[in-house]
Amino acid sequence: MAKTNFNTVYNDFYKRSFYFVKSYIHDDVIAEDIVSESLIKLWEQIKVKEIGNIKPLLFTILRNATLDHLKHQTVRMNAISEIQRKLNSELKLRISILESYDPSDIFSSEIQEIFQQTLRQLPPKTRRVIELSRLKFKSNKEIAEQLGISVKGVDYHIGVALKELRKQLKDYLPLVFFF
């Protein structure tokens, strides 16, 4: 059943081929591409040699092209699924870390020990100012009145204490300043 030109082959087999492929692919555009490419392959074989019955050859070409597409889609979906699984796992890990996180852990005994040791090394008035300011949450004005010094004096002592604490807690500084 040799056809004389491509248009005849295309007109005779396109519609049936499209519905066959579409029944497996479920996407008009992809089904059209597969059918068009398959008809071109069929035509190339017809040009090379005489084909007695075109339908079985066309069916084989359509079937193989459809199978290739579906297998490729399966590989693609598996890859997407694996990526999604890994992203989901990472997300669960980040959630569990944040849920188990206790901000008070930042001020562990090690940090508190460094803080206390640094306070002990400060001059008595500076230590008292920082204790009232940072541990008792008094305002600079309240501290000045309580200790009988100026507000600028309170600022000075806080600056001295913070400078020393920064130096001693340099490894923990980003976390200390955050909280």
Short mmCIF file of the C-alpha atoms (twelve columns), coordinates in Angstrom:
data_MODEL
# 
_entry.id   MODEL 
# 
loop_
_atom_site.group_PDB 
_atom_site.id 
_atom_site.type_symbol 
_atom_site.label_atom_id 
_atom_site.label_alt_id 
_atom_site.label_comp_id 
_atom_site.label_asym_id 
_atom_site.label_seq_id 
_atom_site.Cartn_x 
_atom_site.Cartn_y 
_atom_site.Cartn_z 
_atom_site.pdbx_PDB_model_num 
ATOM 1   C CA . MET A 1   0.000  0.000  0.000  1 
ATOM 2   C CA . ALA A 2   2.614  2.506  -1.037 1 
ATOM 3   C CA . LYS A 3   1.513  6.106  -0.897 1 
ATOM 4   C CA . THR A 4   2.724  8.520  -3.472 1 
ATOM 5   C CA . ASN A 5   3.302  11.552 -1.234 1 
ATOM 6   C CA . PHE A 6   3.564  12.591 2.393  1 
ATOM 7   C CA . ASN A 7   0.278  14.564 2.406  1 
ATOM 8   C CA . THR A 8   -1.648 11.434 1.478  1 
ATOM 9   C CA . VAL A 9   0.002  9.422  4.273  1 
ATOM 10  C CA . TYR A 10  -0.564 12.266 6.725  1 
ATOM 11  C CA . ASN A 11  -4.249 12.705 5.800  1 
ATOM 12  C CA . ASP A 12  -4.931 8.964  5.855  1 
ATOM 13  C CA . PHE A 13  -3.329 8.207  9.247  1 
ATOM 14  C CA . TYR A 14  -3.024 11.372 11.342 1 
ATOM 15  C CA . LYS A 15  -6.437 11.358 13.044 1 
ATOM 16  C CA . ARG A 16  -6.350 7.673  14.059 1 
ATOM 17  C CA . SER A 17  -2.740 7.988  15.183 1 
ATOM 18  C CA . PHE A 18  -3.514 11.068 17.245 1 
ATOM 19  C CA . TYR A 19  -6.395 9.383  19.106 1 
ATOM 20  C CA . PHE A 20  -4.269 6.300  19.756 1 
ATOM 21  C CA . VAL A 21  -1.373 8.305  21.234 1 
ATOM 22  C CA . LYS A 22  -3.713 10.693 23.099 1 
ATOM 23  C CA . SER A 23  -5.330 7.737  24.867 1 
ATOM 24  C CA . TYR A 24  -1.967 7.121  26.592 1 
ATOM 25  C CA . ILE A 25  -0.403 10.577 26.805 1 
ATOM 26  C CA . HIS A 26  -3.409 12.745 27.796 1 
ATOM 27  C CA . ASP A 27  -1.765 15.883 26.426 1 
ATOM 28  C CA . ASP A 28  -2.842 17.177 23.005 1 
ATOM 29  C CA . VAL A 29  0.369  19.039 22.219 1 
ATOM 30  C CA . ILE A 30  2.671  16.154 23.115 1 
ATOM 31  C CA . ALA A 31  0.407  13.671 21.314 1 
ATOM 32  C CA . GLU A 32  0.502  15.868 18.183 1 
ATOM 33  C CA . ASP A 33  4.321  16.005 18.357 1 
ATOM 34  C CA . ILE A 34  4.623  12.249 18.714 1 
ATOM 35  C CA . VAL A 35  2.227  11.615 15.837 1 
ATOM 36  C CA . SER A 36  3.941  14.150 13.567 1 
ATOM 37  C CA . GLU A 37  7.395  12.719 14.290 1 
ATOM 38  C CA . SER A 38  6.091  9.174  13.826 1 
ATOM 39  C CA . LEU A 39  4.519  10.000 10.472 1 
ATOM 40  C CA . ILE A 40  7.792  11.589 9.347  1 
ATOM 41  C CA . LYS A 41  9.670  8.400  10.384 1 
ATOM 42  C CA . LEU A 42  7.116  6.328  8.506  1 
ATOM 43  C CA . TRP A 43  7.505  8.508  5.415  1 
ATOM 44  C CA . GLU A 44  11.302 8.216  5.565  1 
ATOM 45  C CA . GLN A 45  10.998 4.415  5.586  1 
ATOM 46  C CA . ILE A 46  8.450  4.468  2.765  1 
ATOM 47  C CA . LYS A 47  10.878 6.528  0.653  1 
ATOM 48  C CA . VAL A 48  13.678 3.997  1.217  1 
ATOM 49  C CA . LYS A 49  11.783 0.786  0.506  1 
ATOM 50  C CA . GLU A 50  8.420  -0.489 -0.617 1 
ATOM 51  C CA . ILE A 51  6.128  -1.169 2.384  1 
ATOM 52  C CA . GLY A 52  3.265  -3.557 1.737  1 
ATOM 53  C CA . ASN A 53  1.093  -2.777 4.779  1 
ATOM 54  C CA . ILE A 54  1.767  0.591  6.407  1 
ATOM 55  C CA . LYS A 55  -0.538 0.208  9.430  1 
ATOM 56  C CA . PRO A 56  1.571  -2.326 11.419 1 
ATOM 57  C CA . LEU A 57  4.738  -0.325 10.831 1 
ATOM 58  C CA . LEU A 58  3.025  2.930  11.831 1 
ATOM 59  C CA . PHE A 59  1.557  1.275  14.925 1 
ATOM 60  C CA . THR A 60  5.030  0.050  15.940 1 
ATOM 61  C CA . ILE A 61  6.548  3.510  15.442 1 
ATOM 62  C CA . LEU A 62  3.694  5.178  17.409 1 
ATOM 63  C CA . ARG A 63  3.857  2.563  20.160 1 
ATOM 64  C CA . ASN A 64  7.640  2.932  20.596 1 
ATOM 65  C CA . ALA A 65  7.502  6.743  20.580 1 
ATOM 66  C CA . THR A 66  4.660  6.728  23.114 1 
ATOM 67  C CA . LEU A 67  6.494  4.221  25.319 1 
ATOM 68  C CA . ASP A 68  9.672  6.317  25.154 1 
ATOM 69  C CA . HIS A 69  7.746  9.399  26.211 1 
ATOM 70  C CA . LEU A 70  5.991  7.602  29.084 1 
ATOM 71  C CA . LYS A 71  9.254  6.063  30.313 1 
ATOM 72  C CA . HIS A 72  10.947 9.457  30.171 1 
ATOM 73  C CA . GLN A 73  8.018  10.957 32.068 1 
ATOM 74  C CA . THR A 74  8.351  8.199  34.706 1 
ATOM 75  C CA . VAL A 75  12.064 8.953  35.163 1 
ATOM 76  C CA . ARG A 76  11.296 12.670 35.376 1 
ATOM 77  C CA . MET A 77  8.526  12.146 37.936 1 
ATOM 78  C CA . ASN A 78  10.778 9.876  40.021 1 
ATOM 79  C CA . ALA A 79  13.500 12.534 40.005 1 
ATOM 80  C CA . ILE A 80  11.003 15.221 41.003 1 
ATOM 81  C CA . SER A 81  9.662  12.939 43.714 1 
ATOM 82  C CA . GLU A 82  13.169 12.290 45.058 1 
ATOM 83  C CA . ILE A 83  13.988 15.994 45.073 1 
ATOM 84  C CA . GLN A 84  10.688 16.701 46.816 1 
ATOM 85  C CA . ARG A 85  11.405 13.954 49.368 1 
ATOM 86  C CA . LYS A 86  14.824 15.454 50.142 1 
ATOM 87  C CA . LEU A 87  13.410 18.980 50.418 1 
ATOM 88  C CA . ASN A 88  10.650 17.683 52.668 1 
ATOM 89  C CA . SER A 89  13.180 15.863 54.843 1 
ATOM 90  C CA . GLU A 90  15.326 18.988 55.141 1 
ATOM 91  C CA . LEU A 91  12.261 21.073 55.969 1 
ATOM 92  C CA . LYS A 92  11.220 18.607 58.691 1 
ATOM 93  C CA . LEU A 93  14.747 18.719 60.114 1 
ATOM 94  C CA . ARG A 94  14.722 22.531 60.234 1 
ATOM 95  C CA . ILE A 95  11.278 22.500 61.858 1 
ATOM 96  C CA . SER A 96  12.335 19.947 64.476 1 
ATOM 97  C CA . ILE A 97  15.503 21.921 65.264 1 
ATOM 98  C CA . LEU A 98  13.525 25.119 65.738 1 
ATOM 99  C CA . GLU A 99  10.855 23.354 67.789 1 
ATOM 100 C CA . SER A 100 13.422 21.786 70.107 1 
ATOM 101 C CA . TYR A 101 15.394 25.008 70.407 1 
ATOM 102 C CA . ASP A 102 15.328 26.671 73.799 1 
ATOM 103 C CA . PRO A 103 16.663 30.243 73.775 1 
ATOM 104 C CA . SER A 104 17.851 29.833 77.339 1 
ATOM 105 C CA . ASP A 105 20.338 27.237 76.037 1 
ATOM 106 C CA . ILE A 106 22.284 30.119 74.508 1 
ATOM 107 C CA . PHE A 107 23.090 31.273 78.010 1 
ATOM 108 C CA . SER A 108 24.501 27.958 79.030 1 
ATOM 109 C CA . SER A 109 26.558 27.508 82.131 1 
ATOM 110 C CA . GLU A 110 29.734 28.151 80.127 1 
ATOM 111 C CA . ILE A 111 28.573 31.585 78.972 1 
ATOM 112 C CA . GLN A 112 27.227 32.422 82.393 1 
ATOM 113 C CA . GLU A 113 30.543 31.437 83.941 1 
ATOM 114 C CA . ILE A 114 32.450 33.709 81.545 1 
ATOM 115 C CA . PHE A 115 29.964 36.493 82.285 1 
ATOM 116 C CA . GLN A 116 30.317 36.069 86.073 1 
ATOM 117 C CA . GLN A 117 34.108 35.809 85.870 1 
ATOM 118 C CA . THR A 118 34.274 38.991 83.791 1 
ATOM 119 C CA . LEU A 119 32.001 40.799 86.262 1 
ATOM 120 C CA . ARG A 120 34.296 39.749 89.160 1 
ATOM 121 C CA . GLN A 121 37.268 41.284 87.328 1 
ATOM 122 C CA . LEU A 122 35.558 44.659 86.874 1 
ATOM 123 C CA . PRO A 123 36.072 47.505 89.314 1 
ATOM 124 C CA . PRO A 124 33.407 47.416 92.081 1 
ATOM 125 C CA . LYS A 125 31.468 50.501 90.902 1 
ATOM 126 C CA . THR A 126 31.431 49.323 87.267 1 
ATOM 127 C CA . ARG A 127 30.304 45.859 88.375 1 
ATOM 128 C CA . ARG A 128 27.494 47.367 90.463 1 
ATOM 129 C CA . VAL A 129 26.334 49.580 87.549 1 
ATOM 130 C CA . ILE A 130 26.222 46.666 85.097 1 
ATOM 131 C CA . GLU A 131 24.417 44.435 87.613 1 
ATOM 132 C CA . LEU A 132 21.759 47.094 88.173 1 
ATOM 133 C CA . SER A 133 21.468 47.847 84.459 1 
ATOM 134 C CA . ARG A 134 21.546 44.407 82.881 1 
ATOM 135 C CA . LEU A 135 20.456 42.088 85.666 1 
ATOM 136 C CA . LYS A 136 17.967 44.235 87.570 1 
ATOM 137 C CA . PHE A 137 16.823 46.199 84.503 1 
ATOM 138 C CA . LYS A 138 17.076 49.592 86.159 1 
ATOM 139 C CA . SER A 139 17.191 52.730 84.013 1 
ATOM 140 C CA . ASN A 140 20.366 54.786 83.874 1 
ATOM 141 C CA . LYS A 141 18.606 57.570 85.796 1 
ATOM 142 C CA . GLU A 142 17.564 55.148 88.579 1 
ATOM 143 C CA . ILE A 143 21.116 53.772 88.812 1 
ATOM 144 C CA . ALA A 144 22.577 57.288 88.953 1 
ATOM 145 C CA . GLU A 145 20.232 58.220 91.822 1 
ATOM 146 C CA . GLN A 146 20.868 54.962 93.706 1 
ATOM 147 C CA . LEU A 147 24.681 55.179 93.439 1 
ATOM 148 C CA . GLY A 148 24.918 58.961 93.710 1 
ATOM 149 C CA . ILE A 149 26.661 59.469 90.371 1 
ATOM 150 C CA . SER A 150 25.689 61.292 87.179 1 
ATOM 151 C CA . VAL A 151 23.814 59.620 84.285 1 
ATOM 152 C CA . LYS A 152 26.946 60.202 82.171 1 
ATOM 153 C CA . GLY A 153 28.924 58.333 84.829 1 
ATOM 154 C CA . VAL A 154 26.479 55.421 84.525 1 
ATOM 155 C CA . ASP A 155 26.955 55.482 80.732 1 
ATOM 156 C CA . TYR A 156 30.719 55.421 81.204 1 
ATOM 157 C CA . HIS A 157 30.638 52.395 83.545 1 
ATOM 158 C CA . ILE A 158 28.233 50.497 81.232 1 
ATOM 159 C CA . GLY A 159 30.561 51.217 78.296 1 
ATOM 160 C CA . VAL A 160 33.586 49.893 80.228 1 
ATOM 161 C CA . ALA A 161 31.706 46.751 81.263 1 
ATOM 162 C CA . LEU A 162 30.305 46.054 77.806 1 
ATOM 163 C CA . LYS A 163 33.716 46.502 76.225 1 
ATOM 164 C CA . GLU A 164 35.216 43.913 78.556 1 
ATOM 165 C CA . LEU A 165 32.264 41.547 78.135 1 
ATOM 166 C CA . ARG A 166 32.546 41.817 74.333 1 
ATOM 167 C CA . LYS A 167 36.214 40.914 74.560 1 
ATOM 168 C CA . GLN A 168 35.593 37.904 76.829 1 
ATOM 169 C CA . LEU A 169 32.516 36.656 74.959 1 
ATOM 170 C CA . LYS A 170 33.816 37.270 71.419 1 
ATOM 171 C CA . ASP A 171 33.102 33.674 70.358 1 
ATOM 172 C CA . TYR A 172 29.490 33.955 71.543 1 
ATOM 173 C CA . LEU A 173 28.949 37.562 70.504 1 
ATOM 174 C CA . PRO A 174 26.552 37.068 67.580 1 
ATOM 175 C CA . LEU A 175 24.185 35.036 69.746 1 
ATOM 176 C CA . VAL A 176 24.531 37.244 72.817 1 
ATOM 177 C CA . PHE A 177 23.701 40.383 70.841 1 
ATOM 178 C CA . PHE A 178 20.791 38.665 69.110 1 
ATOM 179 C CA . PHE A 179 19.175 37.945 72.444 1 
# 
